[in-house]
Amino acid sequence: VKFAPLPRTRKRMFSVLCAATAVLGASGFVPQSPPLRPARVRAAAAAEAAPAPAPAEASPAAPKAPGTGSAGGSLAAEVRSDFPILSVERCPGQPLVYLDSAASSQKPAVVLDALDSFYREANANVHRGAHFLAGRATERYEAARDKVASFVNAARREEIVFTRGATEAINLVAQTWGAANLGPGDEVILSVAEHHSNLVPWQILAEKQGVLLQFVQLDEEQRYDLEHLKELLVPGRTKLVSLAHVSNVLGAVNPVAEVAALAQKAGARVLVDACQSVPHMPVDVQVKATPALNERTNSHADK
């Protein structure tokens, strides 16, 4: 089977990082290893185990500033120590500031510890051997599938399919389901704000199979225009509506629940690119499209 080459992209799917963290950090398989916990949690546990200092006269506690951590500092200062690479200095006295997480996210110590644990204690191909290490690696891999399913509230663990990123995942949909079910005259609706991962695969399919691409415009506030979507939806002709949940450029949270309700009413399927939403907001893949869900989503975005 010949697949179209995957377009290059700077985006990665959250499920891959989540899978790596869950696979390599699954508990119960490495009893010799210490618990894998963030640096601040380990520090707090060590402080609790230390002898208590002599009681001193209590003084009124200063009020915490909005958006600060438990010690009154910023959240960034509280979690920065969890990421060893952020201890690198650009030059003496100037700590590293990293803003390219959309391309490659840095790893906290708990993930690095899990990677080290895997390569030291369970390194083997999954589903490919009957020996002890192959069994251990497979158990961790499948435990990760259960964790990801629980995280997004999937109905069945078989709904979770691991890919290397959004580009591969959407190409997989386009070159399998799309190639088998879309033909000349069928329409796929995207938006003008889509990342290349959710654009190029459909352009390739349109060129190969005569599929027509339609694009939803943005409104005056640079948000997904639902009224324009309603104009583009044609029952029997629109086969798929594909959109990002959260734009990594505009930061807008798209009304995916309303989009899904409109698309399903027209008999179309829906693909949601949730790379930027799953790490930052609750996502329940079983929640049905309702106005109440959109109100909660918009409220979360405004905050």
Protein Blocks (a to p, Z undefined) as FASTA:
>chain_A
ZZddddddfbdcfklmmmmmmmmmoghjlmmbccdddfklmmmmmmmmpccddddddddd
ddddehiafkopafklmmmmmmmklmpcfbghiacddfklmmoccddfklmmmmmmmmmm
mgccehiafbfklmmmmmmmmmmmmmmmmmnopabfklpccdfbfklmmmmmmmmmmmmm
gcehiacdddfkbcfklmmmmmmmmmmnopacddddddfkopacfklmmmmpcghkambd
cddfbdcklopacdfklmmmmmmmnopacdddfklmmmmoccdfkbccdfklmmmmmmmm
mZZ
